[in-house]
Amino acid sequence: MLLIGFVWCLIGVAACIVSRSFVPGRWEDSGPVAMMVASAGAFIGGTGTVILMEGPNGYGPPAVAGTMPGIVASIVGAVVAFGIYAADAKRSAAAA
């Protein structure tokens, strides 16, 4: 489960890198914070999906039934978390 969590975090970083190109405007930060937020969103989304699919006692080797929805949920979680971060960053930059 822990190894798959790291894979979900890497998927979150990749989703962040791709989704940054779709956000218009100039970025003030260099991006590590955005990548960490996307990784956290991917981890939470993927882990939550597998727990819902396999139950809280589903420890052990990952089942095929929970892996693919977990990967999809990790991508969605990364994009949602990055979108929230981007909206907050743009709002904070406009207020300053």
N, C-alpha and C positions, 0 to 999 in steps of 0.2 A: 504494500500500500504506500509505503514511504517513497519507493522508487517512482511509482506512478505519480505521486504528488510533485516530485521534481520534474517529471515530464510535463505535467500540467503547467508548472511555473515557466518552463521553457516555451511552451505554447503561448502563454500569456505575454512573454517578452516579444515573441514573433508577432503576435496580434497587435501589440503596442507599436512596434516598428512600422507595420503595414498601415495601421489606422492613423498614425501621425501624419502621413502624407495626405490624408483626407481632411484634416483640420486646417482651415485657412488661417492665414496671419502668421506673424512672427512669434516665436517662442522665446521667452526670457530665460528659462532654465535649459540645461543641457540634456535633460531627459532621464536621468537615473531615477528620479522620484516617480515619473510617469511609468517607467518600466516596473518599479516595485509595486505601484498601485495595480497595474495590469496583472502582475504575477499573483498578487494577493487575491484579486478578483477571480483569476483562473483557478487558483487553489481552492477557494471557497466554493465556487460553482461546481467544479469537478468532484470534490470530496462530498459535497452535499448531495449531488446526484447519485453517486455510488452508494452512499448511506441510505438514501431513499429507495434505491433499486434492490440492494442486497440486505438491508437491515443493519442495525448497529452492531450485530454480532457477526458480520460478514468478514471477519479478519481472515487472512490467509492469501492464497494465490487469487488474483483478480479473475472474476468470471467474465466470460466474453459478453454476457448480457449487460453488465454494468459498465464495461470499458468504453464502448463507442458512445453511448449517451454521455458519459463522463467527459470524454474529449470534446464533444460538441458543446456541452455546458461550460467547459473551461474556456472555450473560445468566446462564447456569449458572455460569460462572466468577465473576461478580460476586456472585451469591447465596452461593456456597460460601465465597469469601473473606470476605464480610461475616459469614457465620455463624461462621467461625473467629474473626474479630475480636470478635464479640459474645460468644461463649463465653469468650474470654480476658478481655475487659473485665469481664464479670460475675464471673468467678473472682477476678480481681484486686481488685474492689470488695468481694467477700465476705471476702477474706483481710485486708483493711486495717481 
